Amino acid sequence: MEYIYQYSWIIALISLPVPILIGVGLLLFPTATKDLRRMWVFPSVLLLSIVMLFSTYLVIQQINKPSIYLSIWSWTINNDFSLEFGYLVDPLTSIILILITTVGVLVLIYSDNYMSYDQGYLRFFAYISLFITSMVGLVTSSNLIQIYFFWELVGMCSYLLIGFWFTRPTAANACQKAFVTNRVGDFGLLLGILGFYWITGSLEFRGLFEIFNNLVSNNEVNHLFATLCAFLLFAGAIAKSAQFPLHVWLPDAMEGPTPISALIHAATMVAAGIFLGARLLPLFIVIPYIMNLIALIGIITLFLGTTLALAQKDIKRGLAYSTMSQLGYMMLALGMGSYRAALFHLITHAYSKALLFLGSGSIIHSMETIVGYSPDKSQNMILMGGLKKHVPITKTSFLLGTLSLCGIPPLGCFWSKDEILNDSWLYSPIFAIIAFSTAGLTAFYMFRIYLLTFEGHLNVYFQTYSDKKRSSVYSISLWGREEQKWIKTKFYLLPLLTMNNNKRTSFFFFKKKNPINRNVRNMRGPIITIPNFGTKNIFSYPNESANTMLFVMLVLGLFTFFIGIIGIPFFNQFNQEGMQLDILTKLLTPSINLLYQNKKFLMDWDWYEFITNAIFSVSIASFGILIASFLYNPCYSSLQNLNLFNSFVKSISNKLKIFENKIINVTYDWSYNRGYIDLFYATFLIQGIRILSKLILFFDRQVIDGITNGVGISSFFVGEGIKYVGVGRISSYLLVYVSYVLIFLLIYSFFSLNISNFEFS
């Protein structure tokens, strides 16, 4: 079986011909290449599928016999310096490889139809193939310099893909923001690499870990300098995985095509930061301050991402903040030393988030069928609603991903997130409380996204309704017109839709929907005048996406449902100590043995303890789902006729207004304005840099240039003055000479007198 490892270097090169051939074809034969553009998806999918099969075989071999294989060759040798390139195959590499390739193949298949209408179809496939190839090269790298090379290549590809529609100012700004923000972390990563090479003299991982651990154990290294270098290494992971405070690029990265959003959030760019943290964990684990810092940044990112997702209107932006919060869970697990839990959640989250993003792409395609809907409108959840009858497969897939991310069993994210939550109690009760609270908020905002998208906009509050008032209110959904006669009641639901800077409010609600013929959903609907808006909208009904897109979502749905099996000891496998193992633990055994000498987190599986903890976490998630359903589910309106419900409403109506004004508004403003962090950066960093640049410009022009120009001007005036003196007359020369002598005598007399007075005193 050693042959499979000897030829593993080819994994990083198999899919490389696709971007090269597309680029050469566009340069040399642009017309023919564009005419045959749809054929390029076949080699892209085929070659990446070969990489996926190769990676799958590697994983199987690692499960049967976990091992570490390293192959290196010298590239540059100069005196004592040797730069080596190579590839490393170990459990971590095999796990990330199978993750990248499976998600990558599915995204490529999805993109064929999603991008078929786009003029940049070929450019898209060239970029995305190079993107995946760069990520494969990164995870198989054997040393820090090689990782840095592919690290920058991944950053370049993300820049090109985020700004794929560069004619849009928002996309151009977003890719620049991502590029500049990641340069901050990448500069720290480069300094950290140089610092550890100066300490250890090695860049290869195994040698670096062994030398540094020996230096630390023998107290032969400056701990402050080593901590600083470790933090600089971690700064690269902070930027790539969108951790606080370098997270600001991730929400704006949604300006790229939706398949790229799925790839970035599931298997490539943000996963690279977690991969780097896991790869360097043997280095970090001997520096307690760095481990505590990693956990602290993880919990801050978790809390921040969760709160910022609560009030987002853009469906992709809401999912982006969701990714940020889940990355906080992974970074928290790494900081706690829970290596297995971090990688487990990386795997389960990748498939769930890929499903959600590709589902959002299907939704956006459906919304774009409505005449006059621009990209910003097609992603606005407030303008959606009632989609469940038109896109049932997308709705089911999206619901599956939503439940998984909420932590509902038996879906994938439940098993991994529950493990992180349980480990947090062992690390810090304060961190555990925050982690459990954000788990409930995650369930809330994810179901908010689901309900606003498929069930409709019902951001409601209660208002007293007079017994004498009877009125008719209308609701205009995107797909038709509904009407309801209000019955006599003391309280009624009031959906809010505020227009014209809060100067006018339209009140809509509906009871029965007009039937829609599924056979004519593609037909353009009638012109409908919406009351209180004074405008006419022409619309058509949304429909499901193409079969290839639906197929990809169904496959990801299966992954989402069954991927948790790898972390559950169902197969009665035991290690030498008699501990029951699951597939993931058995696969990671070499890395776990390298990290944990005391097996702190490698404990025997206790089903009773697991079920007890799971009941608590699922209850919190269920509570978040219940609150979201209470606020956004239209079925909730049927409860208004129940006497018990009316008495409950009567008791809390006044308090609810106070709560809304003080708490909800503050939370909404915090979330919608991104925690004011972007405002802080724009005010203090960007404006500060501009002010500093203006001061430097002023100093350069007025002082530096002023001195130079002053010397020239003074020379001019001196020359002009001498010109009038040097006229050839002896009397003029004698006058100048006598003047100089008199000035000299006066100065000499002045100093002589002062010196004599000083000596006399």
Number of C-alpha atoms within 10 A of each C-alpha: 7 7 7 12 18 14 11 20 18 13 22 20 15 16 25 20 16 23 23 13 14 21 18 13 16 15 11 10 12 13 12 11 20 18 9 10 17 14 13 20 18 12 13 22 21 14 20 25 19 16 27 22 15 19 24 19 15 24 24 13 18 20 19 12 11 17 16 15 13 15 15 14 10 10 10 10 10 7 5 6 10 14 16 17 18 17 27 22 24 22 25 21 23 25 22 24 26 23 23 27 25 20 22 28 22 23 25 23 19 23 23 22 16 23 17 13 9 12 10 15 19 25 18 21 22 23 22 26 23 22 28 25 25 26 27 25 24 28 27 25 27 23 24 26 18 21 19 18 14 20 25 16 19 25 21 17 20 25 22 22 26 27 25 21 17 17 9 12 11 17 21 19 17 24 26 18 18 26 18 14 20 25 17 15 21 25 15 22 26 18 17 24 22 18 19 20 15 11 19 17 17 22 22 20 17 13 14 21 20 13 14 22 19 12 15 15 10 9 10 11 16 11 12 9 13 19 18 15 22 24 22 22 28 24 24 28 27 29 28 29 31 29 29 21 13 21 23 19 21 26 23 19 28 26 27 23 19 23 26 28 27 29 27 24 26 27 28 29 25 23 26 22 24 23 23 21 25 23 16 18 20 23 19 25 19 17 17 12 14 19 19 17 15 25 24 19 19 29 28 20 27 30 23 22 30 29 24 26 31 23 19 23 18 20 25 27 21 25 25 25 26 26 27 29 29 28 29 31 31 31 31 32 28 27 29 24 26 23 23 24 27 26 24 26 26 25 26 29 29 29 29 29 29 30 31 27 26 30 27 23 26 27 26 23 20 20 25 18 18 21 14 12 13 11 13 10 17 23 24 19 23 20 16 23 19 18 25 17 14 19 18 14 19 27 21 16 23 27 21 22 28 24 24 27 28 29 26 22 15 16 27 31 31 23 26 26 30 23 22 25 24 18 19 24 14 12 16 11 11 10 20 19 14 16 24 21 17 25 29 23 25 29 28 25 27 25 24 29 29 24 26 25 24 24 20 23 26 26 19 16 15 17 17 13 14 12 11 9 11 13 10 11 16 18 20 16 19 21 21 17 16 17 17 15 13 15 13 15 16 16 18 21 19 16 19 16 16 12 12 8 7 8 7 11 15 16 15 21 24 18 15 10 14 10 7 13 8 11 7 12 15 13 12 14 17 12 10 15 14 15 15 11 12 7 9 12 14 14 20 21 23 23 21 18 20 13 11 16 23 19 15 21 28 17 15 27 25 15 18 29 22 14 23 22 17 19 22 18 17 12 11 10 13 14 11 6 7 9 14 20 23 19 17 21 22 22 26 22 19 16 22 19 12 10 17 16 8 8 10 9 16 17 10 12 14 9 10 9 10 14 11 10 15 21 11 13 24 20 13 21 25 19 16 25 22 16 18 22 19 16 17 24 23 19 11 13 17 9 11 16 14 10 10 11 12 16 11 11 18 16 11 12 17 13 10 17 15 11 13 14 10 11 12 14 12 12 17 19 14 17 20 17 15 21 17 13 15 15 13 12 13 13 12 13 13 13 13 13 13 12 13 12 12 12 12 13 13 13 13 13 12 13 14 13 13 13 13 11 13 13 11 11 12 11 12 11 11 10 11 11 11 10 10 9 13 11 10 8 9 9 9 14 14 11 12 12 11 12 12 12 12 12 11 12 11 12 11 11 12 11 10 12 10 10 11 10 9 9 7 6 5
